């Protein structure tokens, strides 16, 4: 009878330890996913800022070209 109780205890302990390992692995995965999410969020923000800078540069270039064309037209008129 004592042998059955001991074996049952070992089996329960084994499954409890497996569950703890899974919980630890899950915590690690969650932490890694949060880090990845943070990096992706930072990258998305950088892309948005870069797109905005490019749009501003293009707008400034177009305005500059328009001004040059307008000045040339005034000179020719």
Backbone as JSON, one array per atom type, in Angstrom:
{
  "sequence": "XXXXXXXXXXXXXXXXXXXXXXXXXXXXXXXXXXXXXXXXXXXXXXXXXXXXXXXXXXXXXXXXXXXXXXXXXXXXX",
  "N": [[0.82, -1.19, 0.0], [1.93, 1.23, 0.81], [3.81, 1.53, -1.17], [2.2, 2.01, -3.44], [1.09, 4.5, -2.75], [3.44, 6.03, -2.66], [4.35, 5.82, -5.34], [2.18, 7.03, -6.63], [2.41, 9.58, -5.54], [4.89, 10.36, -6.66], [4.16, 10.41, -9.36], [2.18, 12.42, -9.4], [3.74, 14.59, -8.53], [5.52, 14.72, -10.67], [3.8, 15.48, -12.81], [2.93, 17.95, -11.82], [5.34, 19.35, -11.84], [5.84, 19.34, -14.6], [3.73, 20.96, -15.43], [4.47, 23.37, -14.21], [6.82, 23.9, -15.62], [5.75, 24.3, -18.18], [4.23, 26.6, -17.67], [6.29, 28.4, -17.08], [7.64, 28.42, -19.55], [5.6, 29.5, -21.09], [5.39, 32.05, -19.95], [7.88, 33.07, -20.71], [7.59, 33.05, -23.51], [5.47, 34.9, -23.76], [6.75, 37.2, -22.81], [8.74, 37.48, -24.78], [7.1, 37.87, -27.03], [5.95, 40.33, -26.35], [8.23, 41.95, -26.43], [8.84, 41.73, -29.15], [6.54, 42.89, -30.21], [6.88, 45.48, -29.29], [9.19, 46.23, -30.69], [8.26, 46.03, -33.32], [6.24, 47.95, -33.25], [7.79, 50.25, -32.83], [9.24, 50.24, -35.2], [7.17, 50.57, -37.07], [6.37, 53.14, -36.37], [8.66, 54.56, -37.06], [8.67, 54.14, -39.83], [6.34, 55.49, -40.56], [7.06, 58.1, -39.82], [9.2, 58.46, -41.57], [7.89, 58.26, -44.05], [6.35, 60.58, -43.86], [8.36, 62.53, -43.81], [9.42, 62.16, -46.37], [7.18, 62.83, -47.93], [6.98, 65.55, -47.25], [9.44, 66.49, -48.26], [9.07, 65.99, -51.01], [6.85, 67.62, -51.48], [8.01, 70.12, -50.92], [9.95, 70.15, -52.94], [8.32, 70.2, -55.22], [7.0, 72.62, -54.83], [9.19, 74.31, -55.03], [9.97, 73.91, -57.71], [7.66, 74.84, -58.99], [7.79, 77.53, -58.26], [10.13, 78.33, -59.6], [9.36, 77.9, -62.29], [7.24, 79.7, -62.41], [8.62, 82.12, -62.04], [10.22, 82.11, -64.33], [8.24, 82.29, -66.3], [7.22, 84.82, -65.74], [9.44, 86.41, -66.34], [9.62, 85.97, -69.07], [7.31, 87.09, -69.95]],
  "CA": [[0.0, 0.0, 0.0], [2.85, 2.36, 0.88], [4.42, 1.63, -2.5], [1.22, 2.65, -4.33], [1.02, 5.92, -2.35], [4.7, 6.64, -3.07], [4.35, 5.92, -6.81], [1.17, 8.04, -6.95], [3.03, 10.86, -5.18], [5.88, 10.69, -7.69], [3.45, 10.74, -10.61], [1.57, 13.74, -9.22], [4.84, 15.56, -8.51], [6.03, 14.83, -12.03], [2.87, 16.28, -13.6], [2.97, 19.32, -11.3], [6.57, 19.95, -12.36], [5.63, 19.58, -16.02], [2.85, 22.12, -15.54], [5.27, 24.55, -13.86], [7.7, 24.14, -16.77], [4.93, 24.89, -19.25], [3.91, 27.97, -17.27], [7.51, 29.2, -17.26], [7.85, 28.58, -20.99], [4.56, 30.41, -21.55], [5.8, 33.4, -19.52], [8.99, 33.47, -21.58], [7.01, 33.35, -24.83], [4.72, 36.16, -23.65], [7.74, 38.28, -22.71], [9.35, 37.64, -26.1], [6.1, 38.47, -27.91], [5.84, 41.75, -25.99], [9.41, 42.62, -26.96], [8.67, 41.79, -30.61], [5.49, 43.88, -30.46], [7.47, 46.8, -29.07], [10.1, 46.51, -31.81], [7.43, 46.25, -34.51], [5.59, 49.25, -33.07], [8.81, 51.27, -33.05], [9.54, 50.23, -36.63], [6.04, 51.18, -37.76], [6.44, 54.58, -36.11], [9.75, 55.09, -37.88], [8.23, 54.14, -41.23], [5.37, 56.58, -40.71], [7.82, 59.35, -39.79], [9.97, 58.52, -42.81], [6.94, 58.6, -45.12], [5.99, 61.98, -43.69], [9.51, 63.33, -44.25], [9.49, 62.05, -47.83], [6.09, 63.63, -48.47], [7.34, 66.95, -47.08], [10.5, 66.79, -49.22], [8.47, 66.02, -52.34], [6.03, 68.83, -51.54], [8.93, 71.26, -51.01], [10.55, 70.12, -54.28], [7.29, 70.63, -56.18], [6.8, 74.06, -54.64], [10.38, 74.97, -55.58], [9.88, 73.86, -59.18], [6.58, 75.75, -59.37], [8.29, 78.9, -58.12], [11.09, 78.57, -60.71], [8.57, 78.0, -63.52], [6.5, 80.97, -62.35], [9.57, 83.22, -62.26], [10.59, 82.08, -65.75], [7.1, 82.79, -67.06], [7.14, 86.27, -65.5], [10.54, 87.01, -67.1], [9.33, 85.87, -70.51], [6.09, 87.83, -70.27]],
  "C": [[0.87, 1.25, 0.0], [3.51, 2.59, -0.47], [3.49, 2.33, -3.48], [1.13, 4.14, -4.02], [2.28, 6.65, -2.83], [4.74, 6.84, -4.58], [3.35, 7.0, -7.25], [1.72, 9.44, -6.66], [4.05, 11.31, -6.21], [5.21, 11.11, -9.0], [2.83, 12.13, -10.51], [2.64, 14.82, -9.24], [5.39, 15.79, -9.9], [5.11, 15.72, -12.88], [2.8, 17.73, -13.12], [4.21, 20.04, -11.83], [6.46, 20.24, -13.86], [4.77, 20.82, -16.24], [3.62, 23.41, -15.23], [6.23, 24.91, -14.99], [6.94, 24.8, -17.91], [4.57, 26.33, -18.93], [5.11, 28.88, -17.45], [7.79, 29.45, -18.73], [6.83, 29.56, -21.57], [4.91, 31.85, -21.18], [6.93, 33.93, -20.41], [8.48, 33.85, -22.96], [6.25, 34.67, -24.81], [5.68, 37.34, -23.59], [8.38, 38.55, -24.07], [8.37, 38.28, -27.09], [5.91, 39.96, -27.62], [7.03, 42.54, -26.53], [9.3, 42.78, -28.47], [7.63, 42.86, -30.97], [6.04, 45.29, -30.3], [8.38, 47.19, -30.23], [9.3, 46.82, -33.08], [6.75, 47.61, -34.43], [6.56, 50.38, -33.32], [9.14, 51.36, -34.53], [8.42, 50.88, -37.43], [6.05, 52.69, -37.58], [7.52, 55.22, -36.96], [9.36, 55.16, -39.35], [7.26, 55.29, -41.48], [6.09, 57.93, -40.72], [8.61, 59.54, -41.08], [9.07, 58.88, -43.98], [6.56, 60.07, -45.05], [7.13, 62.89, -44.15], [9.63, 63.32, -45.77], [8.4, 62.9, -48.47], [6.42, 65.13, -48.38], [8.43, 67.36, -48.07], [9.94, 66.9, -50.64], [7.65, 67.29, -52.5], [6.92, 70.07, -51.69], [9.58, 71.32, -52.38], [9.56, 70.64, -55.32], [7.06, 72.14, -56.06], [7.98, 74.85, -55.21], [10.34, 75.02, -57.1], [8.79, 74.8, -59.66], [7.04, 77.2, -59.3], [9.24, 79.25, -59.25], [10.33, 78.75, -62.02], [7.82, 79.33, -63.55], [7.42, 82.15, -62.62], [10.0, 83.28, -63.72], [9.47, 82.63, -66.63], [6.97, 84.31, -66.92], [8.23, 86.98, -66.31], [10.23, 87.05, -68.59], [8.15, 86.75, -70.9], [6.36, 89.3, -70.52]]
}
